[in-house]
Amino acid sequence: MNWKIPLFKVYSDHTDIEYVTRVLERGSNWANGPEIREFEDNISEYIGAKYSVAFNSGTSALHALLLAHDLKPGDEVIVPSFTFISTANAPQFVGSKTVFAEIEDQTYGLDPEDVKEKITPKTKAIMPIHYGGCPCLINELREIADDYKLLLFEDAAESMGAKIKNKYVGTFGNSAMFSFCQNKIISTGEGGAITTDSDEIDKRLKLVVSHGRPESQNYFASAESMDYVALGYNFRMSSLTAALGVAQLKKIDYLIQMRRKNADYMTEKLSNIKQIVCPKPLNEYFPVYQMYTIRVKDGLRNKLAKHLTDRGIMTKVYFPPVHLTHYYMTNLKFKKGDLPFTEKISEEVLSLPIYPSLKTEEMDYIIESINDFYEGNSYE
């Protein structure tokens, strides 16, 4: 469909073109070039983590994270079902068990109280997401992880730049994952990264990312044969992708500023509709609004979505519960009713367009269309 207003647009400028062009024009090191280390170092500096390792996708990064932390068959990892499916799939990649816990209605992150209920002697890790650019109740989850001596992994795919007080997401857990897919805060088309403060995990990640090969020098620029000391994968990010990441990261604060400005405008204009719940950040939370998700509490979410589609406005449900997908119901025997609160929230949420270049007149059109829907349904 040719949307009048799509759900997202990738923001780019001349810097992105210049940085990628440099790699293209030099005619070498399109893989394993210096841009990869530059991007990794810049991520570490921005987030405040000791190490960062770049990957070809956020999903590859999650897979590598669990391998590096030695998750094994029989281990249990507590995750939300209200997430993109890679969060839940990652434990499956390493033979561990995916254990779903409920979410809470303040940030749509893991509910600390239900997490405690799901802990067993086999639990090895808790892996929450920071939903839509908003930090979850990560301090409470950190405390639980410490109390039960569990690992804490942050799936921060959607939330680069989000923080609580002055502490960035990605620095609360043992390790964290960021995604640079096309609809994220910064984008490289596809891409991801793991951040960590652990020397050992950093070394393991670097083996996983490139076939288990320790690289003291550039494999493609050396005539030397190199050894392979562990089982690894080809999860590398290309130099072209990393160059784009370097350029994108230079403007991340501007992109976040524009998202927050647009979100504030939408909230101001939509808050008078009593059937809608707008995002409301917790005290001292700094969301970056990778998504702008409302809750439609009158049971008319799907009708509102169709109404907006008819007006050329793209919306989407983020997220349908993972435990109700075909794979999880058929192979892992989950069923409707297993996570009633997650299922309830999922039936109410609707994500609206909220990209940096979204214009005021476009937001006014979205707001007007929503108002027209409720006026047409004769709501008081």
Summary of the structure (lengths in Angstrom):
residues: 380
radius of gyration: 21.3
end to end distance: 33.3
largest distance: 75.5
contacts: 1309
relative contact order: 0.16
helix: 41%
strand: 17%
